[in-house]
């Protein structure tokens, strides 16, 4: 293990996700079984996103997400709740035939370039 200043250095924390997460600030609304939750998307990738919200939907639940992308019409996506962090928000994975559209892909690429 390399040493930096006499302290063991392990290296950057490895993220097990398949896709790069890009930090964003985008309003969104999530709906599942008649429950409507407003939140703020904190990061997004081609596979999913993290929705910051104090209200939560159970892990494993199917939901619809309306994403307000700047300069675009509202984008509706099918998602699954894959992670719940009490008091913080939810990790959502895109499912079905609603893999990220060209609008979302372009938004992710633009945000990734500007966040460097």
C-alpha positions in Angstrom: 0.0 0.0 0.0 1.5 3.4 -0.9 2.1 5.9 1.9 1.3 9.6 1.7 2.9 11.6 4.4 3.5 8.5 6.5 -0.2 7.6 6.6 -1.5 4.5 4.7 -3.4 5.6 1.6 -6.0 3.3 0.3 -7.2 5.4 -2.7 -10.6 6.8 -3.7 -13.7 5.0 -2.5 -14.9 2.6 -5.2 -18.5 3.1 -6.3 -20.2 -0.2 -7.4 -22.7 1.6 -9.7 -22.6 0.8 -13.4 -23.0 4.4 -14.5 -21.4 7.7 -13.5 -23.7 9.9 -11.3 -23.9 13.5 -12.2 -24.8 16.1 -9.6 -27.9 18.2 -10.5 -30.7 20.3 -8.9 -33.9 19.4 -10.7 -37.5 19.5 -9.4 -39.4 16.2 -9.7 -42.7 14.6 -8.6 -43.0 10.9 -7.8 -46.3 9.0 -7.8 -47.1 5.5 -6.5 -50.4 4.0 -5.4 -52.1 7.4 -5.2 -49.3 9.0 -3.2 -47.7 12.1 -4.7 -44.3 13.2 -3.5 -42.5 16.4 -4.5 -38.7 16.4 -4.3 -35.4 17.5 -5.7 -33.2 15.3 -7.8 -29.6 15.5 -6.4 -27.8 13.2 -8.9 -28.7 11.3 -12.0 -27.2 8.7 -14.2 -28.3 6.7 -17.2 -29.7 4.0 -14.8 -31.4 6.1 -12.2 -31.3 9.0 -9.8 -31.5 10.1 -6.1 -34.6 12.1 -5.1 -34.2 14.2 -2.0 -37.5 14.3 -0.1 -38.7 13.8 3.4 -41.7 11.7 2.3 -40.8 8.1 1.2 -42.2 5.2 -0.8 -41.4 1.7 0.2 -38.3 0.0 -1.3 -39.3 -2.2 -4.2 -42.3 -0.1 -5.1 -43.1 0.8 -8.7 -43.7 4.5 -9.4 -43.9 7.2 -12.1 -41.6 10.2 -12.0 -42.2 13.6 -13.6 -38.9 15.3 -14.2 -38.7 19.0 -14.9 -35.7 19.4 -17.1 -34.7 23.0 -17.9 -35.8 24.0 -21.4 -37.7 20.8 -22.0 -41.2 19.6 -21.5 -41.8 17.5 -18.4 -40.4 14.0 -18.8 -42.4 11.1 -17.4 -40.4 8.0 -16.5 -41.2 4.6 -14.9 -39.0 3.9 -11.9 -38.5 1.5 -9.1 -37.6 2.5 -5.5 -34.3 0.6 -4.9 -33.0 2.5 -1.8 -34.7 4.4 1.0 -32.7 6.7 3.3 -35.1 7.9 6.1 -35.3 11.6 6.4 -33.1 12.1 3.3 -34.7 10.6 0.1 -34.9 7.7 -2.3 -32.7 6.0 -4.9 -34.8 5.3 -8.0 -33.9 3.1 -10.9 -35.3 3.6 -14.4 -37.4 0.5 -15.5 -39.2 -0.9 -18.5 -39.1 0.7 -21.9 -38.5 4.2 -20.4 -34.8 4.0 -20.4 -33.5 7.6 -20.4 -34.8 9.5 -23.4 -32.6 11.6 -25.6 -33.7 14.7 -23.6 -32.5 13.1 -20.3 -29.3 11.8 -21.9 -28.4 15.2 -23.3 -29.2 16.8 -19.9 -26.9 14.3 -18.1 -24.1 14.9 -20.6 -24.4 18.7 -20.3 -24.4 18.6 -16.5 -21.4 16.2 -16.4 -19.4 18.6 -18.6 -20.3 21.6 -16.5 -19.6 19.9 -13.2 -16.0 19.1 -13.9 
